[in-house]
Structures are given as structure tokens and as C-alpha cells.
């Protein structure tokens, strides 16, 4: 049976756990060569072991996305090795402190914005030329339900996700005459480490697993996907 992403090359950030890990495993199972980005090499190697057990292929890139120049270096390295990418998944994110806006430390604000907004801008900047070399480039970014309505105390995180949505939708309008489609996913309440940080008293067993979301990630990665600039919100 043909695999949905056979021969596609997919870059996934935040790939060592949670949603990023689930997407990496699903894409690999669907035949994609996955390029996995995360800060911790040991955690990446664990995902790589799982992918190899599936018969899949992965390239590991241990990197802090806040080292912005390394994103450009990665873009050049990917071009030299593959000549293109087909799929970009901007999954990595940072919650930061949930606190009154006026109490938020400047360092924390900067870290959230660097991770959730600026790193994704740098990815767009570096990966667009590679996506244009694909017959059907697809970019998918992780949004949040916080963009639907402001929430007290969500401070930098909510602001960063609103900025990310606007940035990706602006970019998508610029892509209308290209082969690239760029969209966002709001995963909703999902059993992840970030969710546990935000809601420490919540029963994780009451939440869906990250694997439930992977059908949606495959749909938006397919060459046949015609969505552009949409925020696709998961609905059970």
C-alpha cells in the first residue's frame, strides 16, 4: 500500500516530545524522511530509535532555535544535502510565566517572543527557498486557543501566538502564486508537558493524546491540500 508522504522531506521543530514527537513518528510511518530539531540530543536519539523500529529515516539536528544564525546554517546544509524540503512543521514553543503582564520579567518576555515568533520568522526566511524547490511545499505552525479571545495572566504566550498567526497568514498571502501552502493548527487541550505546566491540577488522562492530532498534520502536508492561511482548530 502506498504511503501518504512517501519520499517527502519534512523538517519538524520541537520534535523530541509531545506533539512534535507524535508528528515525527507519523510522518516517518507515512514514508517521509524526517529532519528532527530539538535542544537535547538524547531525547532526539530516543525518537530516532522509534523511527528506525518503524523502518523510517530521520536526520537529527540538536539545536536551540534561539541561536538564530544556526537556522540559516541549517537551511544551507539542507540545500546542500537534499536540494529542497517538502514540509515544514513549526511546532516548538515556550509557555513562559503565567502572571500579570506588568509583573512579567523582561528576560522571560524576550525568551517567549524569541521562541514562538522570531525563531519561526527565521525558519520562514530560511526555509522558503527550499520549499519552493518542492513540487508542493507545505508549512504548518502551531497556534493556540488563546488567540480566539484574550485571557488574563497568559501574558507573553498569548501575545506571541497572536503574532505568530498574523505572521503566517501574512506570509500565506504572499505565497498565492507559488507552490507553497502555509497554515496553522490549534490543537486544543492535549496531553503535553506544556499543558501540564499551564494547568497543574488537571487530570492528564482527561485529555487527548498528541497522536490523535496526526491525521490533521498529514492532511495539511499532502500535495493535494488546498488550504491557505487557515487556522485549523481541532474538533473531536
Secondary structure, DSSP 8 states (H G I E B T S, - for coil): ---TTTT-EEEEESTTSHHHHHHHHHHHHTT-EEEEEES-HHHHHHHHHHHHHTT-EEEEEE--TTSHHHHHHHHHHHHHHHS--SEEEE--------S-GGG--HHHHHHHHIIIIIHHHHHHHHHHHHHHTSSS-EEEEE--GGGTS--TT-HHHHHHHHHHHHHHHHHHHHTTTSS-EEEEEE--SB-SHHHHHH-TTS-GGGSB-GGGGHHHHHHHHSTT----S-EEE---
